[in-house]
Amino acid sequence: MKTKIITKKFTLTDDVREWCEKKLKKLDKFFPDGTEAAVVLSSTHVGERIEVTISSGGALFRSEVEDKDYKCALDSALAHLERQIRKNRTRLEKKIRVSKNNFTPEELLEAEDKQAVVKTKRFEMHPMTVDEAILQMNLLGHSFYMFMNSEAGTYNVVYRRSDGDYGVIEPEA
């Protein structure tokens, strides 16, 4: 697994780098070669925050933990990632097992664990800027808002981050 470590307000020593890579090697058994992991270490006023993102074959696994020590935070993040991986792995194996029995696509859908869509909401989208979308999101009291970006001409999502700032999700061209 290729590991990239990024720091923010955190001093990265060789010991910390080696310790993070050693811990991440435990997840190698779940992924093929060429898998990439990004670890972001940062200091906060409460303690240390660690964000781990693993990208493998189009699937993303992500965990973000804040704790008093970076070692405790990384242990918690890796435990969370391992639960995600095992959950996803079981679903994939189930799909493969069912598809080997030559079922129709409709039967495959019925065999999957379904989550019911309980509500569909439709609304008219007017072109607006990112700042207008943030204002609209705050007026509605939502944590995210989908809008048509008048500058880019694409559909975007603006959202409130855990640090209080805002983010924008844009489609790749």
Phi and psi restraints in degrees (value plus and minus 20) as a CYANA .aco file:
   2 LYS   PHI    -100.4   -60.4
   2 LYS   PSI     105.5   145.5
   3 THR   PHI    -134.3   -94.3
   3 THR   PSI     109.5   149.5
   4 LYS   PHI    -137.8   -97.8
   4 LYS   PSI     103.5   143.5
   5 ILE   PHI    -131.1   -91.1
   5 ILE   PSI     106.2   146.2
   6 ILE   PHI    -139.0   -99.0
   6 ILE   PSI     118.9   158.9
   7 THR   PHI    -141.3  -101.3
   7 THR   PSI     127.7   167.7
   8 LYS   PHI    -155.4  -115.4
   8 LYS   PSI      96.2   136.2
   9 LYS   PHI      34.9    74.9
   9 LYS   PSI      18.1    58.1
  10 PHE   PHI    -164.7  -124.7
  10 PHE   PSI     114.9   154.9
  11 THR   PHI    -110.1   -70.1
  11 THR   PSI      99.3   139.3
  12 LEU   PHI    -113.5   -73.5
  12 LEU   PSI      95.7   135.7
  13 THR   PHI    -123.8   -83.8
  13 THR   PSI     148.1   188.1
  14 ASP   PHI     -82.8   -42.8
  14 ASP   PSI     -56.0   -16.0
  15 ASP   PHI     -82.0   -42.0
  15 ASP   PSI     -64.4   -24.4
  16 VAL   PHI     -84.6   -44.6
  16 VAL   PSI     -64.0   -24.0
  17 ARG   PHI     -79.6   -39.6
  17 ARG   PSI     -69.2   -29.2
  18 GLU   PHI     -83.0   -43.0
  18 GLU   PSI     -59.3   -19.3
  19 TRP   PHI     -86.0   -46.0
  19 TRP   PSI     -62.8   -22.8
  20 CYS   PHI     -84.1   -44.1
  20 CYS   PSI     -65.4   -25.4
  21 GLU   PHI     -84.0   -44.0
  21 GLU   PSI     -58.5   -18.5
  22 LYS   PHI     -82.6   -42.6
  22 LYS   PSI     -63.8   -23.8
  23 LYS   PHI     -86.2   -46.2
  23 LYS   PSI     -60.3   -20.3
  24 LEU   PHI     -89.9   -49.9
  24 LEU   PSI     -45.0    -5.0
  25 LYS   PHI     -81.7   -41.7
  25 LYS   PSI     -43.3    -3.3
  26 LYS   PHI     -84.6   -44.6
  26 LYS   PSI     -42.6    -2.6
  27 LEU   PHI    -110.5   -70.5
  27 LEU   PSI     -24.3    15.7
  28 ASP   PHI     -77.7   -37.7
  28 ASP   PSI     -51.2   -11.2
  29 LYS   PHI     -83.9   -43.9
  29 LYS   PSI     -40.2    -0.2
  30 PHE   PHI    -110.5   -70.5
  30 PHE   PSI     -37.6     2.4
  31 PHE   PHI    -142.9  -102.9
  31 PHE   PSI     131.2   171.2
  32 PRO   PHI     -96.4   -56.4
  32 PRO   PSI     151.3   191.3
  33 ASP   PHI     -83.5   -43.5
  33 ASP   PSI     130.3   170.3
  34 GLY   PHI      72.6   112.6
  34 GLY   PSI     -19.6    20.4
  35 THR   PHI     -92.5   -52.5
  35 THR   PSI     120.7   160.7
  36 GLU   PHI    -132.3   -92.3
  36 GLU   PSI     118.4   158.4
  37 ALA   PHI    -145.0  -105.0
  37 ALA   PSI     114.4   154.4
  38 ALA   PHI    -137.6   -97.6
  38 ALA   PSI     106.3   146.3
  39 VAL   PHI    -137.2   -97.2
  39 VAL   PSI     105.1   145.1
  40 VAL   PHI    -133.4   -93.4
  40 VAL   PSI      97.5   137.5
  41 LEU   PHI    -125.6   -85.6
  41 LEU   PSI     110.3   150.3
  42 SER   PHI    -166.4  -126.4
  42 SER   PSI     131.5   171.5
  43 SER   PHI    -117.0   -77.0
  43 SER   PSI     119.0   159.0
  44 THR   PHI    -143.7  -103.7
  44 THR   PSI     156.7   196.7
  45 HIS   PHI     -90.1   -50.1
  45 HIS   PSI     -40.8    -0.8
  46 VAL   PHI    -109.5   -69.5
  46 VAL   PSI     -57.6   -17.6
  47 GLY   PHI     157.4   197.4
  47 GLY   PSI    -150.6  -110.6
  48 GLU   PHI    -136.6   -96.6
  48 GLU   PSI     123.6   163.6
  49 ARG   PHI    -138.3   -98.3
  49 ARG   PSI     117.7   157.7
  50 ILE   PHI    -151.2  -111.2
  50 ILE   PSI     113.8   153.8
  51 GLU   PHI    -140.4  -100.4
  51 GLU   PSI     105.7   145.7
  52 VAL   PHI    -140.0  -100.0
  52 VAL   PSI     106.2   146.2
  53 THR   PHI    -146.5  -106.5
  53 THR   PSI     105.2   145.2
  54 ILE   PHI    -136.0   -96.0
  54 ILE   PSI     107.9   147.9
  55 SER   PHI    -136.2   -96.2
  55 SER   PSI     102.8   142.8
  56 SER   PHI    -165.3  -125.3
  56 SER   PSI      93.2   133.2
  57 GLY   PHI      36.6    76.6
  57 GLY   PSI      18.4    58.4
  58 GLY   PHI      69.1   109.1
  58 GLY   PSI     -32.3     7.7
  59 ALA   PHI    -113.9   -73.9
  59 ALA   PSI     117.8   157.8
  60 LEU   PHI    -135.6   -95.6
  60 LEU   PSI     113.9   153.9
  61 PHE   PHI    -142.3  -102.3
  61 PHE   PSI     108.5   148.5
  62 ARG   PHI    -159.4  -119.4
  62 ARG   PSI     122.0   162.0
  63 SER   PHI    -164.5  -124.5
  63 SER   PSI     121.0   161.0
  64 GLU   PHI    -153.2  -113.2
  64 GLU   PSI     102.3   142.3
  65 VAL   PHI    -155.1  -115.1
  65 VAL   PSI     121.3   161.3
  66 GLU   PHI    -139.9   -99.9
  66 GLU   PSI     111.6   151.6
  67 ASP   PHI    -170.2  -130.2
  67 ASP   PSI     155.9   195.9
  68 LYS   PHI     -90.9   -50.9
  68 LYS   PSI     -44.2    -4.2
  69 ASP   PHI    -156.6  -116.6
  69 ASP   PSI     124.5   164.5
  70 TYR   PHI     -86.2   -46.2
  70 TYR   PSI     -49.1    -9.1
  71 LYS   PHI     -87.5   -47.5
  71 LYS   PSI     -64.2   -24.2
  72 CYS   PHI     -83.8   -43.8
  72 CYS   PSI     -61.3   -21.3
  73 ALA   PHI     -83.7   -43.7
  73 ALA   PSI     -62.7   -22.7
  74 LEU   PHI     -86.8   -46.8
  74 LEU   PSI     -59.9   -19.9
  75 ASP   PHI     -80.2   -40.2
  75 ASP   PSI     -63.7   -23.7
  76 SER   PHI     -85.4   -45.4
  76 SER   PSI     -62.5   -22.5
  77 ALA   PHI     -83.5   -43.5
  77 ALA   PSI     -62.5   -22.5
  78 LEU   PHI     -87.7   -47.7
  78 LEU   PSI     -56.6   -16.6
  79 ALA   PHI     -83.3   -43.3
  79 ALA   PSI     -62.3   -22.3
  80 HIS   PHI     -84.0   -44.0
  80 HIS   PSI     -63.4   -23.4
  81 LEU   PHI     -83.3   -43.3
  81 LEU   PSI     -61.0   -21.0
  82 GLU   PHI     -83.7   -43.7
  82 GLU   PSI     -58.5   -18.5
  83 ARG   PHI     -82.3   -42.3
  83 ARG   PSI     -63.9   -23.9
  84 GLN   PHI     -80.7   -40.7
  84 GLN   PSI     -64.9   -24.9
  85 ILE   PHI     -84.5   -44.5
  85 ILE   PSI     -65.8   -25.8
  86 ARG   PHI     -82.8   -42.8
  86 ARG   PSI     -60.6   -20.6
  87 LYS   PHI     -83.3   -43.3
  87 LYS   PSI     -66.7   -26.7
  88 ASN   PHI     -87.6   -47.6
  88 ASN   PSI     -59.5   -19.5
  89 ARG   PHI     -82.3   -42.3
  89 ARG   PSI     -61.3   -21.3
  90 THR   PHI     -82.3   -42.3
  90 THR   PSI     -63.1   -23.1
  91 ARG   PHI     -83.9   -43.9
  91 ARG   PSI     -63.2   -23.2
  92 LEU   PHI     -84.8   -44.8
  92 LEU   PSI     -63.2   -23.2
  93 GLU   PHI     -82.9   -42.9
  93 GLU   PSI     -57.2   -17.2
  94 LYS   PHI     -84.3   -44.3
  94 LYS   PSI     -63.0   -23.0
  95 LYS   PHI     -82.9   -42.9
  95 LYS   PSI     -63.8   -23.8
  96 ILE   PHI     -83.5   -43.5
  96 ILE   PSI     -63.7   -23.7
  97 ARG   PHI     -82.2   -42.2
  97 ARG   PSI     -62.8   -22.8
  98 VAL   PHI     -89.3   -49.3
  98 VAL   PSI     -59.8   -19.8
  99 SER   PHI     -90.3   -50.3
  99 SER   PSI     -43.9    -3.9
 100 LYS   PHI     -89.6   -49.6
 100 LYS   PSI     -38.8     1.2
 101 ASN   PHI    -106.0   -66.0
 101 ASN   PSI     -11.9    28.1
 102 ASN   PHI      37.1    77.1
 102 ASN   PSI      26.7    66.7
 103 PHE   PHI    -101.4   -61.4
 103 PHE   PSI     140.5   180.5
 104 THR   PHI     -95.5   -55.5
 104 THR   PSI     140.5   180.5
 105 PRO   PHI     -78.7   -38.7
 105 PRO   PSI     -54.2   -14.2
 106 GLU   PHI     -84.3   -44.3
 106 GLU   PSI     -60.7   -20.7
 107 GLU   PHI     -88.8   -48.8
 107 GLU   PSI     -53.5   -13.5
 108 LEU   PHI     -83.5   -43.5
 108 LEU   PSI     -61.7   -21.7
 109 LEU   PHI     -83.5   -43.5
 109 LEU   PSI     -58.5   -18.5
 110 GLU   PHI     -89.4   -49.4
 110 GLU   PSI     -51.0   -11.0
 111 ALA   PHI     -93.9   -53.9
 111 ALA   PSI     -46.3    -6.3
 112 GLU   PHI     -90.7   -50.7
 112 GLU   PSI     134.4   174.4
 113 ASP   PHI     -92.3   -52.3
 113 ASP   PSI      96.7   136.7
 114 LYS   PHI    -114.9   -74.9
 114 LYS   PSI     126.5   166.5
 115 GLN   PHI    -134.8   -94.8
 115 GLN   PSI     104.6   144.6
 116 ALA   PHI     -94.7   -54.7
 116 ALA   PSI     117.1   157.1
 117 VAL   PHI    -103.9   -63.9
 117 VAL   PSI      96.9   136.9
 118 VAL   PHI    -118.0   -78.0
 118 VAL   PSI     -33.3     6.7
 119 LYS   PHI    -173.8  -133.8
 119 LYS   PSI     118.2   158.2
 120 THR   PHI    -140.3  -100.3
 120 THR   PSI     108.6   148.6
 121 LYS   PHI    -138.9   -98.9
 121 LYS   PSI     112.5   152.5
 122 ARG   PHI    -141.4  -101.4
 122 ARG   PSI     120.4   160.4
 123 PHE   PHI    -173.0  -133.0
 123 PHE   PSI     135.6   175.6
 124 GLU   PHI     -99.0   -59.0
 124 GLU   PSI     113.5   153.5
 125 MET   PHI    -126.9   -86.9
 125 MET   PSI     102.2   142.2
 126 HIS   PHI    -122.7   -82.7
 126 HIS   PSI     122.7   162.7
 127 PRO   PHI     -80.8   -40.8
 127 PRO   PSI     116.5   156.5
 128 MET   PHI    -173.3  -133.3
 128 MET   PSI     146.0   186.0
 129 THR   PHI    -104.9   -64.9
 129 THR   PSI     150.7   190.7
 130 VAL   PHI     -82.5   -42.5
 130 VAL   PSI     -61.1   -21.1
 131 ASP   PHI     -83.0   -43.0
 131 ASP   PSI     -60.1   -20.1
 132 GLU   PHI     -85.8   -45.8
 132 GLU   PSI     -57.2   -17.2
 133 ALA   PHI     -86.5   -46.5
 133 ALA   PSI     -60.2   -20.2
 134 ILE   PHI     -82.6   -42.6
 134 ILE   PSI     -63.1   -23.1
 135 LEU   PHI     -81.3   -41.3
 135 LEU   PSI     -65.2   -25.2
 136 GLN   PHI     -82.8   -42.8
 136 GLN   PSI     -62.7   -22.7
 137 MET   PHI     -80.8   -40.8
 137 MET   PSI     -64.6   -24.6
 138 ASN   PHI     -86.9   -46.9
 138 ASN   PSI     -57.2   -17.2
 139 LEU   PHI     -83.9   -43.9
 139 LEU   PSI     -56.4   -16.4
 140 LEU   PHI    -100.3   -60.3
 140 LEU   PSI     -37.6     2.4
 141 GLY   PHI      58.1    98.1
 141 GLY   PSI       4.3    44.3
 142 HIS   PHI    -114.7   -74.7
 142 HIS   PSI     145.5   185.5
 143 SER   PHI    -117.4   -77.4
 143 SER   PSI     -28.1    11.9
 144 PHE   PHI    -170.5  -130.5
 144 PHE   PSI     142.0   182.0
 145 TYR   PHI    -173.4  -133.4
 145 TYR   PSI     108.0   148.0
 146 MET   PHI    -115.0   -75.0
 146 MET   PSI     116.9   156.9
 147 PHE   PHI    -173.0  -133.0
 147 PHE   PSI     145.2   185.2
 148 MET   PHI    -115.2   -75.2
 148 MET   PSI      99.6   139.6
 149 ASN   PHI     -95.9   -55.9
 149 ASN   PSI      97.7   137.7
 150 SER   PHI     -91.1   -51.1
 150 SER   PSI     -45.1    -5.1
 151 GLU   PHI     -99.6   -59.6
 151 GLU   PSI     -60.1   -20.1
 152 ALA   PHI    -117.7   -77.7
 152 ALA   PSI     -40.1    -0.1
 153 GLY   PHI      54.6    94.6
 153 GLY   PSI       0.6    40.6
 154 THR   PHI    -142.9  -102.9
 154 THR   PSI     145.5   185.5
 155 TYR   PHI    -103.2   -63.2
 155 TYR   PSI     112.9   152.9
 156 ASN   PHI    -151.7  -111.7
 156 ASN   PSI     144.8   184.8
 157 VAL   PHI    -146.3  -106.3
 157 VAL   PSI     108.1   148.1
 158 VAL   PHI    -124.9   -84.9
 158 VAL   PSI     121.6   161.6
 159 TYR   PHI    -163.9  -123.9
 159 TYR   PSI     137.3   177.3
 160 ARG   PHI    -111.9   -71.9
 160 ARG   PSI     104.7   144.7
 161 ARG   PHI    -102.7   -62.7
 161 ARG   PSI     143.7   183.7
 162 SER   PHI     -86.0   -46.0
 162 SER   PSI     -42.4    -2.4
 163 ASP   PHI    -106.6   -66.6
 163 ASP   PSI     -16.6    23.4
 164 GLY   PHI      75.3   115.3
 164 GLY   PSI     -33.6     6.4
 165 ASP   PHI    -100.5   -60.5
 165 ASP   PSI    -196.8  -156.8
 166 TYR   PHI    -139.7   -99.7
 166 TYR   PSI     133.8   173.8
 167 GLY   PHI    -151.1  -111.1
 167 GLY   PSI     138.8   178.8
 168 VAL   PHI    -147.1  -107.1
 168 VAL   PSI     112.2   152.2
 169 ILE   PHI    -124.5   -84.5
 169 ILE   PSI     102.6   142.6
 170 GLU   PHI    -140.9  -100.9
 170 GLU   PSI     127.0   167.0
 171 PRO   PHI     -91.9   -51.9
 171 PRO   PSI     127.2   167.2
 172 GLU   PHI     -98.1   -58.1
 172 GLU   PSI     120.7   160.7
